[in-house]
Amino acid sequence: MEKLHSIRRVFVLLGFTVAVCGQEYCSLHVRVLSPDMRRPQEVEVTVLEHTGRKITKETGLEDVRFCDLGIKPVQVTVGDTGPCNQISVSDVPLGFGSTYLLTVIYDVEACRLPPRSIDFNCKILLRISDESGSPVQDASIRFNKPSHAQRDADRYGRAFLVLGIDDKVTARIAAPGYLSSEKVVSCSPNERDIEAPVILKRK
């Protein structure tokens, strides 16, 4: 029986194929475990076939079964979209007449955090780099509004500020050895977490 099993290991993901007799077989079992080896309930598991066909089921007390698949590799996604530690596994192998078991270690607690209170501000991160994409250290940022104090970027070229809805400021960025640059940033209800790239050119 041992020869009928092959084991594949990829980081925290474990999978193995079990040969079965006859034509009646289930293509894929997905076993979702929490870091403490419990089975989290009602976690979405989605299989995407190469044809674009998508099947979504939820975890329960047993492995999630996807039986009517083909023989081409599929993509398996565990977890909801959003801040839920979603995991995607590509090229999960399938074979005719055998069941592949994919085991995924998934931390569902991120999805169960209390909802954030309503925030009427935008969080903006300036990311300052040179033309090669490397972060610019020692950059200083001044704003055209006195309500926003001057600040320095960190060693990775990042500077953080908060704006109210419909607010807009112009940031002037300067760093030794570089030409200064201006960046206009604004806050709208449609996007609250904003990354604003700033590219400085050398003198």
KOLPA-801077 format. One record per residue: residue number from 1; residue in three letters; x, y, z of N, C-alpha, C in turn. Coordinates in steps of 0.1 Angstrom, whole numbers. Example, Ala and Ser with C-alpha at 12.3 -4.5 7.8 and 13.67 -1.06 7.14 Angstrom:
BEGIN
PT / 1 / Ala / 132 / -57 / 78 / 123 / -45 / 78 / 132 / -33 / 78 $
PT / 2 / Ser / 128 / -22 / 71 / 137 / -11 / 71 / 129 / 0 / 79 $
//
This chain:
BEGIN
PT / 1 / Met / 8 / -12 / 0 / 0 / 0 / 0 / 9 / 13 / 0 $
PT / 2 / Glu / 21 / 12 / 7 / 29 / 23 / 8 / 33 / 29 / -6 $
PT / 3 / Lys / 34 / 20 / -16 / 39 / 24 / -29 / 28 / 32 / -36 $
PT / 4 / Leu / 16 / 31 / -31 / 5 / 39 / -38 / 4 / 53 / -33 $
PT / 5 / His / 13 / 57 / -24 / 12 / 70 / -18 / 25 / 78 / -23 $
PT / 6 / Ser / 23 / 90 / -27 / 34 / 99 / -29 / 31 / 112 / -21 $
PT / 7 / Ile / 41 / 117 / -15 / 40 / 129 / -6 / 47 / 141 / -12 $
PT / 8 / Arg / 40 / 152 / -13 / 45 / 165 / -18 / 44 / 175 / -6 $
PT / 9 / Arg / 55 / 182 / -3 / 55 / 192 / 8 / 59 / 206 / 2 $
PT / 10 / Val / 51 / 216 / 5 / 55 / 230 / 1 / 52 / 238 / 13 $
PT / 11 / Phe / 62 / 243 / 20 / 61 / 251 / 32 / 50 / 245 / 42 $
PT / 12 / Val / 39 / 253 / 44 / 29 / 248 / 53 / 18 / 240 / 46 $
PT / 13 / Leu / 20 / 237 / 34 / 10 / 231 / 26 / 14 / 216 / 23 $
PT / 14 / Leu / 6 / 207 / 27 / 9 / 193 / 25 / -1 / 187 / 15 $
PT / 15 / Gly / 4 / 178 / 7 / -6 / 171 / -2 / -1 / 157 / -5 $
PT / 16 / Phe / -11 / 148 / -7 / -7 / 135 / -12 / -18 / 129 / -21 $
PT / 17 / Thr / -14 / 120 / -29 / -23 / 114 / -39 / -25 / 100 / -34 $
PT / 18 / Val / -38 / 95 / -34 / -41 / 82 / -30 / -48 / 75 / -42 $
PT / 19 / Ala / -43 / 64 / -47 / -49 / 57 / -58 / -62 / 50 / -53 $
PT / 20 / Val / -72 / 50 / -62 / -84 / 44 / -58 / -88 / 35 / -70 $
PT / 21 / Cys / -96 / 25 / -67 / -100 / 15 / -77 / -113 / 19 / -84 $
PT / 22 / Gly / -115 / 15 / -96 / -127 / 18 / -103 / -128 / 32 / -109 $
PT / 23 / Gln / -139 / 35 / -115 / -141 / 48 / -122 / -147 / 58 / -112 $
PT / 24 / Glu / -153 / 54 / -101 / -159 / 63 / -92 / -148 / 68 / -82 $
PT / 25 / Tyr / -144 / 80 / -84 / -134 / 86 / -75 / -136 / 101 / -74 $
PT / 26 / Cys / -131 / 107 / -63 / -132 / 121 / -60 / -119 / 127 / -63 $
PT / 27 / Ser / -119 / 138 / -71 / -106 / 144 / -76 / -98 / 150 / -65 $
PT / 28 / Leu / -104 / 157 / -56 / -96 / 166 / -47 / -103 / 167 / -34 $
PT / 29 / His / -96 / 165 / -23 / -100 / 168 / -9 / -91 / 179 / -4 $
PT / 30 / Val / -97 / 189 / 2 / -90 / 200 / 8 / -92 / 200 / 23 $
PT / 31 / Arg / -81 / 199 / 31 / -82 / 198 / 45 / -77 / 211 / 51 $
PT / 32 / Val / -85 / 219 / 57 / -81 / 232 / 62 / -80 / 231 / 77 $
PT / 33 / Leu / -68 / 234 / 83 / -65 / 234 / 97 / -61 / 247 / 102 $
PT / 34 / Ser / -64 / 250 / 114 / -59 / 262 / 120 / -45 / 260 / 126 $
PT / 35 / Pro / -37 / 270 / 130 / -24 / 267 / 135 / -23 / 258 / 147 $
PT / 36 / Asp / -34 / 257 / 154 / -34 / 247 / 166 / -41 / 234 / 161 $
PT / 37 / Met / -42 / 231 / 148 / -46 / 219 / 143 / -61 / 216 / 144 $
PT / 38 / Arg / -69 / 226 / 147 / -83 / 224 / 147 / -89 / 227 / 133 $
PT / 39 / Arg / -101 / 223 / 131 / -108 / 225 / 118 / -117 / 237 / 119 $
PT / 40 / Pro / -113 / 249 / 113 / -121 / 260 / 114 / -134 / 258 / 105 $
PT / 41 / Gln / -145 / 264 / 110 / -158 / 262 / 103 / -162 / 274 / 94 $
PT / 42 / Glu / -169 / 271 / 84 / -175 / 281 / 75 / -164 / 290 / 68 $
PT / 43 / Val / -153 / 284 / 65 / -142 / 290 / 57 / -144 / 287 / 43 $
PT / 44 / Glu / -144 / 297 / 34 / -146 / 295 / 20 / -134 / 288 / 14 $
PT / 45 / Val / -137 / 278 / 6 / -126 / 271 / -2 / -131 / 272 / -17 $
PT / 46 / Thr / -123 / 277 / -26 / -127 / 279 / -40 / -117 / 272 / -49 $
PT / 47 / Val / -122 / 264 / -58 / -113 / 257 / -68 / -116 / 264 / -82 $
PT / 48 / Leu / -105 / 268 / -88 / -106 / 274 / -102 / -99 / 264 / -112 $
PT / 49 / Glu / -107 / 260 / -121 / -102 / 251 / -132 / -96 / 259 / -143 $
PT / 50 / His / -88 / 253 / -152 / -82 / 260 / -163 / -92 / 266 / -173 $
PT / 51 / Thr / -104 / 260 / -173 / -115 / 265 / -182 / -121 / 278 / -177 $
PT / 52 / Gly / -118 / 282 / -164 / -125 / 293 / -158 / -136 / 289 / -149 $
PT / 53 / Arg / -139 / 276 / -149 / -150 / 272 / -140 / -145 / 273 / -125 $
PT / 54 / Lys / -154 / 278 / -117 / -151 / 281 / -103 / -161 / 274 / -94 $
PT / 55 / Ile / -157 / 267 / -84 / -165 / 260 / -74 / -161 / 265 / -60 $
PT / 56 / Thr / -171 / 270 / -52 / -169 / 274 / -39 / -177 / 266 / -29 $
PT / 57 / Lys / -170 / 261 / -19 / -177 / 254 / -8 / -172 / 259 / 6 $
PT / 58 / Glu / -178 / 255 / 17 / -173 / 259 / 30 / -169 / 247 / 38 $
PT / 59 / Thr / -159 / 250 / 47 / -154 / 239 / 55 / -164 / 235 / 66 $
PT / 60 / Gly / -163 / 223 / 70 / -171 / 217 / 80 / -163 / 208 / 89 $
PT / 61 / Leu / -169 / 197 / 94 / -161 / 188 / 103 / -152 / 179 / 95 $
PT / 62 / Glu / -154 / 178 / 82 / -146 / 168 / 74 / -139 / 176 / 63 $
PT / 63 / Asp / -131 / 169 / 55 / -124 / 176 / 44 / -134 / 181 / 34 $
PT / 64 / Val / -131 / 192 / 27 / -140 / 197 / 16 / -137 / 189 / 4 $
PT / 65 / Arg / -147 / 184 / -3 / -145 / 175 / -14 / -149 / 182 / -27 $
PT / 66 / Phe / -141 / 181 / -37 / -143 / 186 / -51 / -141 / 173 / -60 $
PT / 67 / Cys / -152 / 167 / -63 / -151 / 154 / -70 / -151 / 154 / -85 $
PT / 68 / Asp / -158 / 164 / -91 / -160 / 163 / -105 / -150 / 172 / -113 $
PT / 69 / Leu / -137 / 171 / -109 / -127 / 178 / -116 / -120 / 170 / -127 $
PT / 70 / Gly / -112 / 176 / -135 / -105 / 169 / -146 / -92 / 164 / -142 $
PT / 71 / Ile / -82 / 164 / -151 / -69 / 160 / -148 / -58 / 171 / -149 $
PT / 72 / Lys / -63 / 183 / -152 / -53 / 194 / -153 / -52 / 201 / -139 $
PT / 73 / Pro / -41 / 207 / -136 / -39 / 213 / -123 / -49 / 224 / -121 $
PT / 74 / Val / -52 / 227 / -109 / -62 / 237 / -105 / -56 / 246 / -95 $
PT / 75 / Gln / -63 / 257 / -93 / -59 / 267 / -83 / -69 / 266 / -71 $
PT / 76 / Val / -64 / 265 / -59 / -72 / 264 / -47 / -70 / 277 / -38 $
PT / 77 / Thr / -81 / 283 / -35 / -80 / 295 / -26 / -88 / 293 / -14 $
PT / 78 / Val / -82 / 296 / -2 / -88 / 294 / 11 / -90 / 307 / 18 $
PT / 79 / Gly / -102 / 310 / 22 / -105 / 323 / 29 / -112 / 333 / 20 $
PT / 80 / Asp / -119 / 342 / 27 / -127 / 352 / 20 / -117 / 363 / 15 $
PT / 81 / Thr / -122 / 371 / 6 / -114 / 383 / 2 / -114 / 393 / 13 $
PT / 82 / Gly / -105 / 402 / 12 / -104 / 413 / 23 / -93 / 409 / 33 $
PT / 83 / Pro / -93 / 415 / 45 / -83 / 412 / 55 / -85 / 399 / 62 $
PT / 84 / Cys / -84 / 388 / 55 / -87 / 375 / 60 / -76 / 365 / 58 $
PT / 85 / Asn / -64 / 369 / 56 / -52 / 360 / 54 / -55 / 350 / 43 $
PT / 86 / Gln / -61 / 354 / 32 / -65 / 345 / 21 / -52 / 339 / 16 $
PT / 87 / Ile / -53 / 325 / 13 / -42 / 317 / 8 / -46 / 312 / -5 $
PT / 88 / Ser / -37 / 313 / -15 / -40 / 307 / -28 / -28 / 298 / -32 $
PT / 89 / Val / -32 / 286 / -36 / -22 / 276 / -40 / -24 / 273 / -55 $
PT / 90 / Ser / -14 / 275 / -63 / -15 / 273 / -77 / -10 / 259 / -81 $
PT / 91 / Asp / -14 / 254 / -93 / -9 / 242 / -99 / -11 / 230 / -90 $
PT / 92 / Val / -22 / 229 / -83 / -25 / 217 / -75 / -27 / 205 / -85 $
PT / 93 / Pro / -19 / 195 / -84 / -19 / 184 / -94 / -31 / 174 / -92 $
PT / 94 / Leu / -37 / 170 / -103 / -48 / 161 / -103 / -44 / 149 / -112 $
PT / 95 / Gly / -50 / 138 / -110 / -48 / 126 / -119 / -60 / 118 / -120 $
PT / 96 / Phe / -62 / 111 / -131 / -74 / 102 / -133 / -73 / 90 / -124 $
PT / 97 / Gly / -84 / 87 / -117 / -84 / 76 / -109 / -78 / 77 / -95 $
PT / 98 / Ser / -74 / 90 / -91 / -68 / 92 / -78 / -73 / 104 / -72 $
PT / 99 / Thr / -72 / 104 / -59 / -77 / 116 / -51 / -65 / 123 / -45 $
PT / 100 / Tyr / -64 / 136 / -47 / -53 / 144 / -42 / -58 / 151 / -29 $
PT / 101 / Leu / -51 / 150 / -18 / -54 / 156 / -6 / -45 / 168 / -4 $
PT / 102 / Leu / -50 / 180 / -3 / -43 / 192 / -1 / -46 / 197 / 13 $
PT / 103 / Thr / -36 / 199 / 22 / -37 / 203 / 35 / -32 / 218 / 36 $
PT / 104 / Val / -40 / 227 / 41 / -36 / 241 / 42 / -37 / 245 / 57 $
PT / 105 / Ile / -27 / 251 / 62 / -27 / 257 / 75 / -32 / 272 / 74 $
PT / 106 / Tyr / -43 / 275 / 80 / -50 / 288 / 77 / -54 / 294 / 90 $
PT / 107 / Asp / -50 / 306 / 92 / -54 / 314 / 105 / -66 / 322 / 102 $
PT / 108 / Val / -78 / 317 / 106 / -90 / 324 / 103 / -93 / 335 / 113 $
PT / 109 / Glu / -85 / 337 / 123 / -89 / 347 / 133 / -88 / 361 / 128 $
PT / 110 / Ala / -80 / 364 / 117 / -80 / 377 / 111 / -94 / 381 / 106 $
PT / 111 / Cys / -102 / 372 / 102 / -115 / 375 / 97 / -125 / 377 / 108 $
PT / 112 / Arg / -122 / 374 / 120 / -131 / 375 / 131 / -128 / 386 / 140 $
PT / 113 / Leu / -119 / 395 / 136 / -117 / 407 / 144 / -129 / 416 / 144 $
PT / 114 / Pro / -132 / 424 / 154 / -143 / 433 / 154 / -142 / 443 / 142 $
PT / 115 / Pro / -153 / 447 / 136 / -152 / 457 / 125 / -146 / 470 / 130 $
PT / 116 / Arg / -139 / 476 / 121 / -133 / 489 / 125 / -144 / 500 / 125 $
PT / 117 / Ser / -142 / 509 / 135 / -152 / 520 / 136 / -151 / 529 / 123 $
PT / 118 / Ile / -162 / 536 / 120 / -162 / 544 / 108 / -152 / 555 / 110 $
PT / 119 / Asp / -144 / 556 / 100 / -133 / 566 / 100 / -135 / 575 / 88 $
PT / 120 / Phe / -136 / 588 / 91 / -138 / 597 / 80 / -125 / 604 / 75 $
PT / 121 / Asn / -114 / 597 / 77 / -101 / 602 / 73 / -95 / 593 / 63 $
PT / 122 / Cys / -85 / 598 / 56 / -77 / 590 / 47 / -63 / 588 / 53 $
PT / 123 / Lys / -58 / 577 / 52 / -44 / 574 / 56 / -35 / 574 / 43 $
PT / 124 / Ile / -25 / 582 / 43 / -17 / 584 / 31 / -3 / 581 / 34 $
PT / 125 / Leu / 3 / 573 / 26 / 17 / 570 / 27 / 25 / 574 / 15 $
PT / 126 / Leu / 34 / 584 / 17 / 43 / 588 / 6 / 54 / 578 / 6 $
PT / 127 / Arg / 57 / 573 / -6 / 69 / 564 / -8 / 78 / 570 / -18 $
PT / 128 / Ile / 90 / 575 / -12 / 99 / 583 / -20 / 111 / 574 / -24 $
PT / 129 / Ser / 114 / 574 / -37 / 124 / 566 / -43 / 131 / 574 / -54 $
PT / 130 / Asp / 143 / 569 / -58 / 150 / 575 / -70 / 145 / 568 / -82 $
PT / 131 / Glu / 151 / 572 / -93 / 147 / 567 / -106 / 149 / 552 / -108 $
PT / 132 / Ser / 157 / 546 / -100 / 160 / 531 / -101 / 150 / 523 / -92 $
PT / 133 / Gly / 142 / 531 / -84 / 133 / 524 / -75 / 138 / 522 / -61 $
PT / 134 / Ser / 150 / 526 / -58 / 156 / 525 / -45 / 151 / 536 / -36 $
PT / 135 / Pro / 147 / 533 / -23 / 142 / 543 / -14 / 152 / 554 / -12 $
PT / 136 / Val / 148 / 566 / -10 / 156 / 578 / -8 / 156 / 581 / 7 $
PT / 137 / Gln / 167 / 580 / 13 / 168 / 584 / 28 / 170 / 599 / 29 $
PT / 138 / Asp / 167 / 603 / 42 / 170 / 617 / 45 / 161 / 627 / 37 $
PT / 139 / Ala / 150 / 623 / 33 / 140 / 632 / 26 / 132 / 639 / 36 $
PT / 140 / Ser / 130 / 652 / 33 / 121 / 660 / 42 / 109 / 664 / 34 $
PT / 141 / Ile / 98 / 666 / 41 / 85 / 669 / 34 / 79 / 681 / 41 $
PT / 142 / Arg / 76 / 691 / 33 / 69 / 703 / 37 / 55 / 704 / 30 $
PT / 143 / Phe / 46 / 710 / 37 / 32 / 710 / 31 / 28 / 725 / 29 $
PT / 144 / Asn / 19 / 727 / 20 / 14 / 741 / 18 / 3 / 746 / 28 $
PT / 145 / Lys / 0 / 737 / 37 / -10 / 741 / 47 / -3 / 739 / 61 $
PT / 146 / Pro / -5 / 750 / 69 / 2 / 749 / 83 / -4 / 739 / 92 $
PT / 147 / Ser / -15 / 733 / 89 / -21 / 723 / 97 / -13 / 710 / 96 $
PT / 148 / His / -5 / 709 / 86 / 3 / 697 / 84 / 18 / 700 / 87 $
PT / 149 / Ala / 24 / 695 / 98 / 37 / 699 / 101 / 47 / 692 / 92 $
PT / 150 / Gln / 59 / 698 / 91 / 70 / 692 / 83 / 74 / 679 / 90 $
PT / 151 / Arg / 78 / 670 / 81 / 82 / 657 / 86 / 93 / 651 / 78 $
PT / 152 / Asp / 100 / 641 / 83 / 111 / 635 / 75 / 106 / 620 / 72 $
PT / 153 / Ala / 111 / 616 / 60 / 108 / 602 / 57 / 117 / 593 / 65 $
PT / 154 / Asp / 113 / 580 / 67 / 122 / 571 / 73 / 133 / 566 / 64 $
PT / 155 / Arg / 141 / 556 / 69 / 152 / 552 / 61 / 148 / 544 / 48 $
PT / 156 / Tyr / 135 / 540 / 47 / 130 / 534 / 36 / 121 / 543 / 27 $
PT / 157 / Gly / 123 / 556 / 29 / 116 / 566 / 20 / 101 / 567 / 23 $
PT / 158 / Arg / 97 / 564 / 35 / 82 / 565 / 38 / 79 / 576 / 47 $
PT / 159 / Ala / 68 / 583 / 44 / 63 / 593 / 53 / 47 / 592 / 53 $
PT / 160 / Phe / 42 / 593 / 65 / 27 / 591 / 67 / 20 / 604 / 71 $
PT / 161 / Leu / 8 / 605 / 66 / 0 / 617 / 70 / -15 / 613 / 69 $
PT / 162 / Val / -23 / 620 / 75 / -38 / 618 / 76 / -45 / 630 / 70 $
PT / 163 / Leu / -54 / 628 / 61 / -62 / 639 / 56 / -77 / 636 / 58 $
PT / 164 / Gly / -85 / 647 / 60 / -99 / 645 / 61 / -106 / 644 / 47 $
PT / 165 / Ile / -118 / 639 / 46 / -125 / 637 / 34 / -126 / 650 / 26 $
PT / 166 / Asp / -123 / 650 / 13 / -123 / 661 / 4 / -112 / 671 / 7 $
PT / 167 / Asp / -102 / 667 / 16 / -91 / 676 / 18 / -80 / 673 / 8 $
PT / 168 / Lys / -72 / 683 / 5 / -61 / 682 / -5 / -49 / 690 / 0 $
PT / 169 / Val / -37 / 685 / -1 / -25 / 692 / 2 / -14 / 690 / -9 $
PT / 170 / Thr / -5 / 699 / -10 / 6 / 698 / -18 / 19 / 696 / -10 $
PT / 171 / Ala / 26 / 685 / -12 / 38 / 682 / -5 / 50 / 685 / -13 $
PT / 172 / Arg / 60 / 692 / -7 / 72 / 695 / -14 / 83 / 686 / -7 $
PT / 173 / Ile / 89 / 677 / -16 / 99 / 668 / -11 / 113 / 671 / -15 $
PT / 174 / Ala / 122 / 671 / -6 / 136 / 675 / -9 / 145 / 665 / -2 $
PT / 175 / Ala / 156 / 662 / -8 / 166 / 653 / -2 / 180 / 657 / -8 $
PT / 176 / Pro / 190 / 656 / 1 / 204 / 659 / -4 / 208 / 651 / -16 $
PT / 177 / Gly / 213 / 658 / -27 / 217 / 652 / -39 / 206 / 650 / -49 $
PT / 178 / Tyr / 194 / 654 / -46 / 183 / 652 / -55 / 176 / 666 / -58 $
PT / 179 / Leu / 170 / 666 / -70 / 161 / 678 / -73 / 148 / 676 / -65 $
PT / 180 / Ser / 143 / 687 / -59 / 131 / 687 / -52 / 119 / 684 / -61 $
PT / 181 / Ser / 108 / 679 / -55 / 97 / 676 / -63 / 84 / 679 / -55 $
PT / 182 / Glu / 73 / 681 / -62 / 60 / 683 / -55 / 50 / 672 / -58 $
PT / 183 / Lys / 42 / 669 / -48 / 32 / 659 / -50 / 19 / 663 / -44 $
PT / 184 / Val / 8 / 663 / -52 / -5 / 667 / -47 / -12 / 654 / -42 $
PT / 185 / Val / -17 / 654 / -30 / -24 / 642 / -25 / -38 / 647 / -20 $
PT / 186 / Ser / -48 / 639 / -22 / -61 / 643 / -17 / -68 / 631 / -12 $
PT / 187 / Cys / -79 / 633 / -5 / -87 / 623 / 2 / -101 / 623 / -4 $
PT / 188 / Ser / -106 / 611 / -8 / -120 / 610 / -13 / -126 / 598 / -6 $
PT / 189 / Pro / -139 / 598 / -5 / -146 / 587 / 2 / -144 / 573 / -5 $
PT / 190 / Asn / -140 / 573 / -17 / -139 / 561 / -25 / -126 / 553 / -21 $
PT / 191 / Glu / -116 / 560 / -16 / -103 / 553 / -13 / -97 / 559 / 0 $
PT / 192 / Arg / -96 / 551 / 10 / -92 / 556 / 23 / -77 / 553 / 26 $
PT / 193 / Asp / -72 / 542 / 20 / -58 / 539 / 23 / -50 / 541 / 9 $
PT / 194 / Ile / -42 / 551 / 10 / -35 / 556 / -3 / -20 / 555 / -2 $
PT / 195 / Glu / -14 / 549 / -12 / 1 / 549 / -13 / 4 / 559 / -25 $
PT / 196 / Ala / 12 / 569 / -22 / 15 / 579 / -32 / 30 / 578 / -35 $
PT / 197 / Pro / 34 / 573 / -47 / 48 / 572 / -51 / 54 / 586 / -54 $
PT / 198 / Val / 66 / 589 / -50 / 73 / 601 / -54 / 87 / 597 / -59 $
PT / 199 / Ile / 90 / 601 / -71 / 103 / 597 / -77 / 112 / 610 / -78 $
PT / 200 / Leu / 123 / 610 / -71 / 132 / 621 / -72 / 144 / 618 / -82 $
PT / 201 / Lys / 147 / 629 / -89 / 158 / 628 / -99 / 171 / 633 / -92 $
PT / 202 / Arg / 182 / 627 / -96 / 195 / 631 / -90 / 199 / 645 / -97 $
PT / 203 / Lys / 206 / 653 / -90 / 211 / 665 / -96 / 222 / 663 / -106 $
//
